[in-house]
Each structure stands twice: as structure tokens, then as C-alpha cells.
Amino acid sequence: MRTTLILLLICGSGRLLPGADAELLTLEAAIKIALERHPDIEKARAAADALQGKIREVRAQALPEVNINAGFNRMRDPSFLNSSSLDKFPKELIDALDPVGSNIFTYNVTLRQPLYTAGKVGAALRLASVEAEGSLSEIDRAKQDLAIEVVRAFYALMWAEKFRDNVAETQAQREKHAAMARARREHGVATEVDVLRSEVAVANGKPDLVRAENAIRQARALLNYYLARPADFPTEVRGSFIEQPWEEWDLDALAKDAFRARPELTRLKIAERSAEVMFDLARAESRMRADLTTEYGIMSRLPKNLLSSRFVRWNIGVNFTLPVFDGFRRSGLVWQATANQRSARLEREKLEQRIRLGLQQALDELKAAQETIEAARANVRQAERVLEMTQANYNYGAATTLDIVDAQTALSIARTNLLRGLHDYSVARANLRWAMGRTPWE
């Protein structure tokens, strides 16, 4: 759904251009903006990208490793003079043996290729792949958590604006009644006490209006935070509270859907799979592995021979490694993997219980809000009728200013209760949908 002024009025910093009007946002548009801009989503995506790099790193263990090496070494080695066999040589010959320094130039290409790792590389690849899958669940979870916060902030701003309108309407009624009381006082049909009471009611209502305006600013700042905008950005919300009845009350059916759809539960299931792969990886630490190693290059004392095939040096071999004793390192890894398996399973079971409890609480809150709306609607109708009758009686001198103030206050409270009930019901529906793993908006 298109939102007004997004493309034309928003500059790169997220502020409206000078002279721009406030931007009207629907709930769906607000969530879309938050998912595109909020740092939590980018952070989750960055973690997923890091795991993709981890997969490439692990995959490298199964691929050949090729290196080009070059070196220069100057040395003098008198080791042969220390041989006891020289004691049998004539002294003149021994004196003639004088070690001198020499240069060695080398360059070569080496290759190392794992031939057999007892499944260690394959297990590492599976582990990295499973963790990458889990990172996608983390992105889904970040999106869901951000979406529910945007929904709550959106409805909070909507409530604050409607509450301000309610307070302003009540204040207008008080001012109208104060003007009526002064007019009646001038005509001698009302007392000075009536005028003072009505003016006191007007004065008492002004702080309520200030607090209502302040609540709007705070609610707008919170919504702007989730939209990654400056706190004073003139965001305006458009829409209404949800009032259609909820039809799904079967807790077992809701829990079944939640167990299948909740991203954090999916992440814990992936963690269980990761623990199983880690167990296989730990067991492979004590098994034999085979590696192919090769080297091809030239070694010469003189630089002019570095291009001569006579000085070519090469070797090829297969190395077998069988761990015998590693100081109980493998048993420690297996122990950790077994504990991780148990911990992941217990964490999943704990989350399933918490999800079920959250669903029950969400259903209770939804039902309570629904009943509050029904009661508040009836109360508003009665309060409106009482105020209307009281005002009529006041015109005929059968009611006092205090009666009018009481009726106005009762109507204001009734309307506030209805507004609060509509807000709570909309938020409760969003919370329940979030608890089920669905989108928290409708």
C-alpha cells in the first residue's frame, strides 16, 4: 500500500524536506518501513552472511591447499668437524677441512589434499549448513519481534491521539457550560457559585489536555524509533482499532500451529540437529586420517642455476595419522556434545511450555478486552444520555453546575474506558497472532 509523500518528501536522513506536511502511515506501511530500516534486521542478516562465510571456510578443509614458497638462506655448518670419525684422519687433512659460508636459493610449489578424514570434514560441512539454516530463523524472529513492537507503538500513538480528542471534546463541553453559566448569571438565573464551579472545571481540564499532548509526543517518538527516524519526525497514523470478534479459541490447535511456526522454536530444533552433528564431529577426532602431500621446486647454491632442470627437487607422499592418546581431549569433546544435545532438547521443551502459557495468557487478555468493550459501549450510551438529561435539567433550573461537571466527568471516563478497551483488544489480537507465529498485523 502506498503511503503519502514517502518518495517525494523524505530525504536521505529520514527527515521531511522543509515545508513538508506530516506523513500518514497505515499499520502495514509502518511495518514495511521498519523491516527495511531498523538495525536489528540488518544485524540478523549480517549474522547470516557471516555463517555463509563460515560454510566456505569449512568447505576449504576438503579442498586442496596450494602454496608457492620462495626463500634464501646463508649458512655455515661445521657439524662434520665434530664427528669422532675424524680422529682417524691425518692432522693435515683435518686442518684442510675448513667450512665456509654458502647460499641456498629455493622456490617450490606445495600441494596438500586430505584423502580420508573419517567423516570429520563432512560433519563440519553439515554443522555449518545447519547453523546457516538457523541464521535464517534468526532473521525471521527479528522480523516478528520488530513487527509486534511496531504494532504496539502504532496502536499506542493511535490511542494517544484519540484520547487527546476525547479530552479536547470534554474540555470544549466544560468551556461551553462555563459560558452558559456566565450568561445565566448575567440574567440572574444562576448563582456566582455555579460560575465559579464551571470555571474551576475548565481550569482543571487544561492539565489533562497538556498531558494528552505529551502522551502523543512520547508515543510518536517511540514509533519513530522503530521506523529508524528522528524522534521528532511528524509521523501520523491512519486507521482504526480492530473490532471483529476472534473465532479461534481452541488452545491445543493454537499451540500446534505455534509449535510449527514460531521461529525461535524452529531455531531450537535446528540447535538440536547441530548438537547431533557436533557429537559425530567429536567422535571423528580419534579416527585415522590420510593426507596427500607433494612438493615441486628448485634448490640451488647459485642463482644462475634456479632455471636449470638439473636442480629440480620434488617429492610426493601419503601421510597416515592415527591418534593414540590426546590427553582425553576427544572424550571431553564427546562429553560436551552430549551435554549440548540434552541442553538443546530441554530448552526446546521449556520454550514449548512457555509458548503454551503465552497463548493462554493472550486468549485471556483478548477475552477480557472483548468484555470490556461490550461493557464500556453500554456505559458510554448511558453516560451520554445522563449528560444530555442533566444539561436539559440545568436549562430549566433543575440541576446544578456540579451535576453537569459530574456528568461530563462520567462521560469522559466512559469514553476513555471504551477507547482503552479497543486499544487493548487490538493489541491482544496482535499479541496472540505473534504468539502463534503469524504476522501480528491483519
N, C-alpha and C positions, 0 to 999 in steps of 0.2 A: 504494500500500500504506500502510495507516495505521500510524503509529508511536505508541508509548505515551507518554501524558502530554503530547503537544505542545500540545493545545488547553487543557488544564486547569492545567498546571503551569508553563508558560513565561510570564513576564511580559514587558512591553514591552522591557526591556533585554536580553532573551535569557537571563536567569538563572532558575534554578528557584526557585520560592517556598520559603520556609523549611519544612524538614521533608520536602521532596520527595525521591523516590528518583531514582537515575540514570536517564537516558533511554536506552532501547535503540533503536538505529538499524540498519536494513538499509542496504546499499550504495545501493540505489535511492532510499531516503528521504533519505540524506545528500546525494546529488547534487541531489535536488529542492530541499532547503533551501538548498544553496549557490547554485544558479541563481537562487533567489528573493531572496537577501540579499546576495551578495558585491558589493562596489563595482565590480569590473571589468565586470560585466554592465550595471549602471546607467550606467557611463561609456560603454560602447559604444552603449547606447540613446540617451544624451544626444547623442552624435555624430550618430546617425541623425536625431534630431529637429532638430539644427542644420542638417543638409543639407536637410531638408524646408523649413525656413525659407529656405535659400538658393534653392531652386526658386521659392518665392513671390517672392523678391527679383528673380530673373532674369526671371520672367514679367511683372513690372511694366514691363520695358522695352518690351513690346509693347502695353501698355495706355495709354490717355490719361492725361495728367497735368494735373490741375485745381488751380488755386491761387486763393485770394481775397487780394487785396492792398489795403492802405489806407495812405495816407501824408499827411503835412503837410510843407510846405516854405515857408519865408520867405526871400525873396531880394531883392537889389538888383543889377541888372546894367547897368553903364554902357557896355556894348560898343558901342552905336550912336554914342556920342560920339567913339570912336576911328576912325570911318570918315573916310577922306580926302575923301569927297564933301561933308562938312560945311564944307569950306574955302570952298565957293562960296556958302554961305548967309550972310545978313546976321548981323552980330555980335549984334544984339538978339534975333534968333530963336534963335541958338545959346545965348545966356545964358538964354533962357526954357525951354530943354530941360533939365529937372532930374530925373534918375532918382530914383525913390522906392522904398522897400521895399514889397513886396506879398506876400500869402499865396497859396499854391496848395493846395487840398484835392483829393485824388483817392481814388477807390476803384474797383476793377475786378475782373473775373474773367478769368483767362487759361487757355487750353487748349493743350496741345501733344500731338500724336499722330504717332508715326512712321508713315509711309506705305510706305517701302521701305528696307530695311537690307541688301540683298544677302545675305540668309540669316544675318546676324550674330545676330539675336535668336533665330531658330530653332536655330542651332548652340549658343548659350548655354543654351537650354532643354534640348536633348538632353544637353549636358555635365552640367548639374545633375541631370538624371534618371538618367544613368548613374552619377554619383557617389553618388546616393541608393541606387541598387541595390547599389553596392559597400559602403555602410554596413551593409546587411543582412547581407552576407557577413562583415563585421567582427563583428557580433553573434554569428553562428554560430561564428566562430572563437573568440571569447571564451568562449562556452559550452563548446566542445570542449576548449579548453585548461584551463578550470577543472575540467571533469569528469574529465580524466585526472589532474589533481593531487589531486582528492578521492579517486579510486580508489587512487592510490598511498598517500595518507595513511591511508585506511581500512584497506588491507591491512597497512600498517606498524603500526598500532595492534593489528590482529588478531594479527600475528606477535609483537609485544611481549608481548601477554597470554598467548599460547600458550607463548612462550619462558619467561616467568615461571613458568607452571605446570610446565614441564619442569624448570626449575631447582629449584622448590619440591619436586617429586617426588624429584629426585636428593638434595636435602638431607634429605628425610624418610628416604630409604634409608640415608644416612650416619648419621643420628641413631639409627635402628633398629639398625644394625650396631654403633654405639658402645655402645648399651645392651646388646646381645648380648655384646660383648667384655667389658664390665664384669661381666656375670653369669657368664661363663665364667671370668673372673679370680677371682671370689669362690669358684668351685667348684674352682679350681686347675687348670683345663684350658686356660688361656690365660695368656700372659705379660703383664707390665706394658708391654712394648714394643707388643704388639697393642692394648692400651687406648689408649696414647698416640698411636699412628698413627691409630686411628679418631677420636679426639678432635681431632687436628690436621686431619683431613679435614673434620670438621664445622666447625671454625673457618675453614678455607679456603673453605668453601662460602658462608659468610654474606656476604662482599663481593659474590659473584656474584648473590645474591638482591637485595641493595641496588641493584646496577647494573641488574638486570632491572626492578625497580620504577621506577627513574629513567627507563629507556627508555620505560616505559608513559606516564609523565607527559609526556615530551617528545613522544611520538607523539600523545597526546591533545591536547596544546596545538596541534600543527600542524594536526590535523583541525579543531579548533575555530576556528582562524584562517580556514580555507576556508569554514567554516559561519557566519562572522561572529559568533562567540560569544566570551565571555571565555575566556582560556587555561585557567582552572581549572574550566570548566563540566564537570560529571560525565557526559560523553558515553560511552556504552558501545556497542560494535558487536556485531552479531548476524549470524551467517552462517558460511560455511566457504570455504576456498580452492577454486578451480576445478580439477578433475582430469580432466574429459573430454578426450579427445585432439583435437588440431587436425587438420582434414581438408583445408584449402586450402594447398597448398604451391607452386602454380604462380606464380612471381614475375611473369610477364608479365600474367597475369589479375589478380593483386592490384594491380599498377601501373595497369592500365587502370581498375579501379574507383576507385583513389585519385585518378587524374587527373580523374575525373568528380565526385568527392565532396568532396575536400579544400577547405575554404572559403578558405584563403589562396591556393590556385591559382585558384579562381574569382575572387578579388579581383584577381589579377594579369591575368586575362583581361579583366576589366572595366577595368583600368588601360590595357590596350592599346586598348580601344574609346574610352576617354577621350582618349587621345593622338591618335587619328584625328579626333575631333571638335574637339580643340584645334587641329589642323592646319587644318581647314576654317574655324575661327574666326579664325585668324591671317590666312588668305588674304582673308577678307572685310573686313579692316581697310582695304584700299586701294580698295575699290569705292564707287561713289556711293550716297548715301542721300538720302531725301526726307522732310521733316517738315512737317506742317501746324501752323501757329501762329495762334491767334486771341486777341483781347482785346476785352472789352466793359466799359465803366465810365463814370464821370462825373468830369470835371475842372472845377473852378470856383475863382475867386478869393475868392468869398464863400460862407460856409457855408450861407446861405439858398438857394443855387442847387443844392445837392447832390441835391435831389429833383426838379429840373426836367429834363424831357426835352430842352430846348434845349441842355443842356451834356453830352449823351451823347457819348461818344467810343468808337469801335470800329475794329478793323482785322482783316483776315484775309489770310493769305498762305501760300504754299508755298515752303519753302527747300530748295534742292538743294546738296549738299556733295559735291565730288569731290576726294579727297586727291591732291595732285600730288607733294609731297616732304615726308616726315616725318622726315628725318634718319636714314633706314634703320631706323626703328622696326619697320615691317612685316616687313622681311627678317629682323630679329632675332627676331621672334615666330615666323616660319616656321622659322627655324633651331632655335629651342628646341623647337618642336613635333616637328620631325623627329627631334631627338635623344631626346626623350621617348618617341617611338614605338619607336626602336631599343632604348632602355634597358628599356622595359617588356617587349619581346619577349625580350631576353637574360635578364632577371630571371625570366621565366616558364620559360624553358628551364633555367636554373640550378636553380630550385625543383623542376622535374620530375626532374632528375638527383638532387637531394638526397632527394626522396621515394622514388625507387627505391632509393637507397643505404640509407635508413632502413628500408625494407621488408625488404631483405636482412639488415640487422643484427637486426631484430626476429625474423625467421624463425630466424636462427642462435641468438639468445638463447632462443627458445622451444624449439628442439630441444635445446639444452644443458640447459635446466631439466628437460625431459622425461626425458632420460637420467640426470640427477642424481637425480630422484625414483625411478626404477627401481633404480638402484644403492643409494640410501640405504635403500629399503624392505628390500632383501635384507640390508643391513648391520645394520639395526635388529633383524631377526629373529635374526640370528646373535649380536648383542651381548646380546640378551635371553636367549638360550639359554646363552651363556657365563656371564652373571651368575647365572643360575639354578643352573647346574652348580657354579660357584665357591662359592656360598653353601652348597650341599649338601655340598661337599667340606670347607668350613670347619667345618660342624657335626660332621663326622667327624674333624676334625683334619688333613685332607689339604691344606688351603690356609691361607694366612696372611692377615692383615688387608691387607697390601699387595696381595695378589691381588684381594681384594674391592674395594679402592679403584680399582685399575686397571680392573676390570670395570665398576664403576659409572661411571667417567670415560668409558670407551669407549662405554657405552650412551648416556650423556648427549650425547656428541659425535655419535653416530649419529642420535639423535632430533633434535638441533639441525640437522644436515645435511638430514634429511628435511623438517623444518619450513621451512628456508631454501629448499629446492628447491620446495616447494609455493608458498611466497610468490613466489619468482622466476617460477615458471610462470604464476601468476595475473597478476602484473604484466606479464609478457611478452605474454600474451594481450591484456591491456588496451592495451599499447603498440602492438601490431600492429593492433588494431582502430582505434585512434586514427590510426595512420599510413595506414590505408585510408580514413579519413574517416567511419568508423562510430562509433556510440556506444561509448565504452570500457568500458561495463559490459554484462553479459549477464543 
